[in-house]
Amino acid sequence: MVEDRKLSRKIEELEEKIHHLRVSRRVLMNLLEKVERERKQDLERLEKENRKLQQANSKYAKDLISKNRKLIELEQGTN
């Protein structure tokens, strides 16, 4: 009888541990999903910022080329 109670108690302890492990697993999976969502959002934001900077850089380069051409034309006109 005492052995039965010990075994029952041990089963209860193990079941409780299993429950805690399942809860811990759910928490970890939720954290992992959150981190993955944040990583994707950061990546999208950085890609958008990169495209914007590339466009601004391209516009700046075109403006410099245009101004350079005008300077060359002015220099050639004064010679």
N, C-alpha and C positions, 0 to 999 in steps of 0.2 A: 504494500500500500504506500509506504513512504517512497519507494522507488517510482511508483506511478506519479506521485505528486512532483517528485524531482523532474521526471521526464516532461510532465505537463508544463511545469514552470520553465524548463529549458525551451520547450516548443514555443511558449508565449514570448520569451525573450528573443528567440530567433525571428519570430513573426514581427515583433516590434522593430528589430534591426532591419528586416526587409522593408518594412514600411518607411523607415527613415532613409534608407538607401534610395527608394523610389522617389521620395520627396526631394532628396538631394539631387538626384538625376534630373528631375523636372526643372529644378532651379538652375542647374548648370546648363541644361538645354535652352532654357529661356534666355539666360545670359549670353550664351553662344549666338543665338538668333539675333539678339539685340546688337551685339558687337558686329555681326555680319551686316546687319541693316545699316548701322552707322558707317561701316567701312565702305559700303556701296554708295551711301550718300556723300561721303567725303570724296570718293573717287569721281562721282558725277560732278560735284562742285569744282574739283580741281581740273577736270577735263573742260568744263565750261569756261573756267577762268583762263585756261591755256588757250582755248580757241579765241577768246576775247583779246588776249595779249598778242596772239599771232596776227589778228586782224589789225590791231592798233599798230603793231610793228610794221606790217605791210603798208599801211596808209602813210606812216611816217617816212618809210623808205621811198615811196612814190613821191611824196612831197619834196623830199631832199633831191631826188633826181630831177624833178620839175624845176626847182629853184636853181639847181646846178646848170641845167640847160639854159635857163634865162640869163644866168651870169655869163655863160660862154657866149651867148648871142650878143649880150651887151658889150663884152670885151671885143668881140669880132667887129662889131659895129663901130667901135671907137678907133680901131686900127686902120 
